[in-house]
Amino acid sequence: MFAKRCYLFRCCVLLLIALFIVYISIHPAGNNAVIAASQQKRNVYMFCSKSYFDKVYLGAEIQTFKSPFDFPFYVSKNPSDFFIAGFENDRLVFYYTNSKLFAGFSNIKIGSTVENVKKSKLSFMDRFVIIRGNSTYTYDDGNLRLNYDVAVVKNSYYVFLFYDRIAKPNVVCGIFMVKKSLWDEFLLSEHPISSKKDAMQSLLLSFEKIHLLHLNSIRSYLQKPYFIFSDSLSKLARMHSQSMAKYNYFSHTDISEKTPSDRFKDAGILFRKLGENIIMGTKLLPFFANHFLLNSKGHRQNIEESFEIVGVGCAVDPNYENVYYTQDFAVLLR
């Protein structure tokens, strides 16, 4: 299956996704229970102090990762209480969550229907308009009104509402708030990911880990058992993403005409079934990638499937700032 979406930033910014699935024999995943989180509501708001944020998330298990900004990402390790946060001068300027424990924004919460969103007082954009000095930049984003709505609040921050377009009715399945000037600069910058060559690999490894944690938060949202992360599958996935980025192609079949099944076998990984999702987009952050995959039926099938282990590999083409993600799923032979 192949799908293609295109949206315009300064030039043509691409989003490409594709999936591959092979069944050797269907073997159901184990009945691992999805761990329920504390029912304490997370009443977080933009520009709150870090000390306040830490009190709201007191006791949460958090991991720190490199980000493409001048601050680290603080990421929850709990799939049912997931968030990504970033701070400037001890103030919250970057916050994403897909947890139902989030108290919400403007009466919009995870699980709110599109109809409820329409009743809000938010005014949604049909394009990004960025003013820098005497220059005005206009960006047409094909995902606006499709995968997400975006509103500007008090001209100080953006609110992205990610939708589950396959659920009936369509519902909000992710909320992202980010300081407007920070995001504007990210969009205007030609190389926000690959500009620091010495730090690029550590940033891509952070993207992989965040992508994996977010993937399990989606499994929590879907009420599915969590995936077990596999270093061997991540290595395979990383090599394929690196190959696509280096040789400028987008396919499950690599330049040696090897399919995912071939690559598994060459690595000595014996499987009952396997699946693969690939996605590429300009400046594509990990949680954006997963939301786009979730809204594509075939790719969602791999995410929802009874696969037991998963690996993710990330790479970037520094010429165009295209970020490639490969997700490899499997049930292994025992």
Secondary structure, DSSP 8 states (H G I E B T S, - for coil): -EEEEEEESSSEEEEEEEEEEEESS----------------B---TT-BHHHHHHHTTT--EEEE--SSSS-EEEES-GGG-EEEEEETTEEEEEEE--TTB--BTTB-TT-BHHHHHTSS--B-SSEEEEETTEEEEEB-TTBTTTEEEEEETTTEEEEEEEESSSSS-EEEEEEEEEHHHHHHHHH-S-TTTS-HHHHHHHHHHHHHHHHHHHHHHHHHTT----EE-HHHHHHHHHHHHHHHHHT---SS-TT---HHHHHHHTT--EEEEEEEEEEEET--HHHHHHHHHTSHHHHHHHHS---EEEEEEEEETTTTEEEEEEEEEEE--
